[in-house]
Amino acid sequence: VRTLIKALGSQHVQLPLEHALNIIIGAASGLHYAHDKKGFDGKPLGIVHRDVTPQNIFITYDGGVKLVDFGIAKASNRAQETRYGTLKGKIPYMSPEQAKSEVLDRRSDVFALGIMLYELTTRTRLFKGDSEFAILKQIVEGEVTPPSALHPDYPPELERIVLKALTKDRKQRY
């Protein structure tokens, strides 16, 4: 997806909405599978990807969508391996709770996927700044410009979905 975004940007072309939605639906399907995965004992593994970004979503030559690089994924039944206070993942795609080094669940991945949906459909980077600290501050404060403010013809139902996925309070997210 990162390569696709770069190619479209160099040509100043908008990704057709149906293609953007297909990418997000495919990634959401992969996340759902990981989030619902159970161990040999039948208990949920509690997998959280923690790095849902354009670099980790591949589009196959036949149009399939693959979520890759579970290298920093965390299963809730594993012993804590991440040193406290260290951030795992790419900062512009972190959820507020991830930015604050809180315990994560699937809703953190939903937030990251919401960022990707926002960016693919508006062609605008959601969280940007002069430093990592500035980006983290924006994420934690939860200020999101509605897509319709950038594109007045943005579909209202899609905007509702995007904004719910990007809600600061994870209890209000999907």
N, C-alpha and C positions, 0 to 999 in steps of 0.2 A: 504494500500500500504506500509505503514511503516513496518508492520509485515512481509509482503512478502519480502521486501528488506533485513530485518534482517535475515530471514530464508535463503535466497539465499546467503547472505554474509557469514553466518556461514558454508555453504557447498561449498563456492567458485564456485557458479554456476551462469551463465549468464542467465538473463531472455530472452526467445526467443523474437526476434524483433516484431513478430506479436502480442504477448501478451502486450508488452510495448506500441505499437501503439494503441491497443484496449483500454488500460487504458487511454491514453491521449485523444483519440477520445471521449470516454465516458465523461471524465471530461470537455472537450471542449464543448460538447453538453449541459451539465448542465450549464456551464458558459454562453453559448449563450442564453439559456432560461432566465437566471437571468438578463443578460445584456439587453435583449430586452423586459423585463417585463414592462407592462403598468399598471397604476393605474385605478381606477374606472372612472376617467375623460378621459381616453384614452391617457393621456400624459405619456411619458417614465419615469420610476422611477429612471433611472440612477444608478442601483445597481452595486456596485463594491464589490467583495467578500473580498479582502484584506488579505486573509490567505489561498491561494491555496498551500497546502503542502501535503506530503505523509500521514500525520496524518489525513487529511480531505478528502481523497479520499478512499472510501470503495469499495471492490470487494465483491459482494454477492456470496453466495454459488453456484448460477447458472451462474456465470460469468458476471453478470451485474456490471456496474460501477456507483457509487453514489457520488456526491459531497455534503459534509455535513458541518455543523458548520458555518452558516452564522451569528454567534454571533457578529462578529466585522464588518460585511458587512455595507456598507454605501450607502444610497440612496441619490441622489443629491437633492431631494426635502425635505429632513429632515433638521431640524435645526442642526447646528454644535454642536455635543455632545462630541467630542474628544478634550481634553485640548490641546491647541496649544503647539507644541514641543514634544508631546508624540508620540511614534511609536506604531502602532497597527500591529500585525502580527509577524511571525517568521523571524528573520533577514536574515538567509541564503536564503530565498525565496522572498525577497523584490525586487521591481523594483527600478531603480535609483531615480525616482520621489518620491516613497514612502520613500526611505531612506533619502531623503532631505525634507520630510514633505510637499511636494507640493500637489496641488489638483490632485486627482486621477480620472482616467476613466478606461474603460474596458481594455485598453492596459496595465495597470499595472498587471491585472490578466493574460493577455497573456504572459507577461514576466515571471511571476511565473510558468506558465504552461510550458514555454520554458525551464526553469531550470529543471523542473521535467522530461521533455522529454530528455534533455541532460543527466541527472543522471541515468535514467532508461536504456538508450541505451548505455552509456559508463561505467556504474557502477563506476563512479567517482563523488565525491562531487564537484560541480562547485565553490562555494564560501566557503572558509574555512580560518581560521586564529586563532591566539592566543587570540584574543579578539573580542568583538562585533565591536569595532571601526575599527579593521583591516578588518573585513568582510564588513562592510559598505563602507569603502574606496575602496575595490575591486569592489563592486557593482557600486558605483558612477563613478569610473574611466572607467568602461565598458570593461575591459580586459577579453576576453573570449578565451580560448584555443580551436581552432577548434577540433571537435570530431575526425577528420581524423588524427590529430597529435597524438592522443592516440590509435586509431585503424585504421591503414592504409586501411582496407577493409570497412570502414564506408561508407554507401551509399551516394554518392554525392548530390543527390536530397534531402535526409533527412537532410544532413548537411546544405544545403541552407535554409531549413525550420527552423531548430533549430537556426541558426545564425540570421535569420530575426526576429524571436520571441525574441531573446536576444539582439537586437540592443539597444544601449544606448539611442538614440534619438527616443522617442516614435512615432514621426511622420513617422518613417521608419518601424515601426512594423505593424503586421497584425492588 
